[in-house]
């Protein structure tokens, strides 16, 4: 006996099919609104971190098998509806759809949001665009004359770049915080599409400056890559860039130097320790969920103290681990409480910009002087940068370091205190607002 095809509805009468379709559409609207409310709350609680995901976008794609476009759209609408609850009944009633909410999102502001939602109710997307153009007029675009893309079917010549109107990918926008864009028309994304085993097609829009740099790289590699093949040029450029970034962020190098003396700053991580932790953790976030799944993130990685420094944790290989930004914050919330960490983060956002600039300048000066101290033969030269941070003149810092009574192999903090005792009697300088060395 042949099985019955459950999805075949050919047996339904026209009026029954019409009624059932209307019922399903109504249920789908209710279900979608409920799903958005759940996504918004799940996102606000950052519960995706417990599932070893670094973002709500990754959680929806990996755990619930949503497509990237579906996940991106629903997360943005969910965040908008959480800020403006009037979106929910409009979706349930069918007065707005998800695309319409995305068009309105950049223009919803406080008390006027409800009125704008009501004005856009029942409109098509084209009508909503017209409404927004009337209420929020934009300056006319300037006349633009530029190169056009290669005609379909024409192969690009060697070294020629494909020109496509693309923007930031949806996943990148979600990872960056999912901030709504001002533009109402989404641009096409940069694409990296597989063509054959080991071969991919890259389509991306670049600026004139980037084009000039690519041409200059082709010229400099004229002997090594006579054809100017962009694949080979980009591979060499990326090799050099990756090596530089891994050396700066993780201390990766083929010729490691001997470890320097332990820093008086407990949060400073020496290059040798960063390098060892990076290699041990495989350049990947080490967070593991309760189900045993490890976070797959390899971007926005940070060094995290398993036992926080504020609770006596040491800066050692055993106490350090790699965490992505989301799971570093997740661990901090669990250690100190989400309320405390929310206040700390909000306080950091409100730090005045001039203060941040001055701090960055002090840090840069300190690093230059500390690097210079390693290249001098003066006794206790590594003490000088710390004295300079306390407000002493270069000549005073050099004299105090040279006359420091502590032996050169004594701990750095002990030698700094000895130099300060030597400076204390004649010193009339007021210390800097913070005597702690920069992190």
Order of alpha helices (4+ residues) and beta strands (2+ residues): alpha-alpha-alpha-alpha-alpha-alpha-alpha-beta-alpha-beta-beta-beta-alpha-alpha-alpha-beta-beta-alpha-alpha-alpha-alpha-alpha-alpha
